[in-house]
């Protein structure tokens, strides 16, 4: 039972992280559509998702959207 519980928790964590990444991408797209720069998007993501995503993940998301 403990192993099943652990596996379920891991799946839930991965799903939650994936949802946060998708939300972060939407934020970057919104900043871009409003004429914001990469630096503005980076700052917004850091402010809103800095405690959930690593700095490298945030930079990667910004670069993906602004390429």
C-alpha positions as CSV (number, residue, x, y, z in Angstrom):
1,X,0.0,0.0,0.0
2,X,2.8,2.4,0.8
3,X,4.4,2.0,-2.6
4,X,1.1,2.6,-4.4
5,X,0.6,5.7,-2.3
6,X,4.1,6.9,-3.1
7,X,3.5,6.3,-6.8
8,X,0.2,8.2,-6.8
9,X,1.9,11.1,-5.0
10,X,4.7,11.2,-7.6
11,X,2.1,11.2,-10.5
12,X,0.2,14.0,-8.8
13,X,3.4,16.1,-8.3
14,X,4.3,15.7,-11.9
15,X,0.9,16.7,-13.1
16,X,0.9,19.7,-10.8
17,X,4.3,20.8,-12.1
18,X,3.2,20.3,-15.7
19,X,0.2,22.5,-15.0
20,X,2.4,25.2,-13.5
21,X,4.6,25.2,-16.5
22,X,1.7,25.6,-18.9
23,X,0.4,28.5,-16.8
24,X,3.8,30.1,-16.9
25,X,3.9,29.7,-20.7
26,X,0.5,31.5,-20.9
27,X,1.9,34.3,-18.8
28,X,4.9,34.7,-21.0
29,X,2.7,34.7,-24.1
30,X,0.5,37.4,-22.5
31,X,3.5,39.5,-21.8
32,X,4.8,39.1,-25.3
33,X,1.4,39.9,-26.9
34,X,1.3,43.1,-24.8
35,X,4.6,44.2,-26.3
36,X,6.7,43.2,-23.3
37,X,10.4,42.3,-23.6
38,X,12.1,39.1,-22.7
39,X,13.4,40.8,-19.6
40,X,9.9,41.8,-18.6
41,X,8.6,38.2,-19.1
42,X,11.6,36.9,-17.1
43,X,10.8,39.3,-14.2
44,X,7.1,38.4,-14.2
45,X,7.8,34.7,-14.2
46,X,10.4,35.0,-11.5
47,X,7.9,37.0,-9.4
48,X,5.0,34.6,-9.9
49,X,6.7,31.2,-10.3
50,X,10.1,31.7,-8.7
51,X,9.2,29.5,-5.7
52,X,7.8,26.7,-7.9
53,X,10.2,26.6,-10.9
54,X,14.0,26.8,-11.0
55,X,15.7,29.8,-12.6
56,X,16.9,27.6,-15.5
57,X,13.3,26.4,-16.1
58,X,12.1,30.0,-16.2
59,X,14.8,31.1,-18.6
60,X,14.0,28.1,-20.8
61,X,10.3,29.0,-20.9
62,X,11.0,32.6,-21.9
63,X,13.3,31.6,-24.6
64,X,10.9,29.0,-26.0
65,X,8.1,31.7,-26.3
66,X,10.3,34.5,-27.6
67,X,12.3,32.4,-30.2
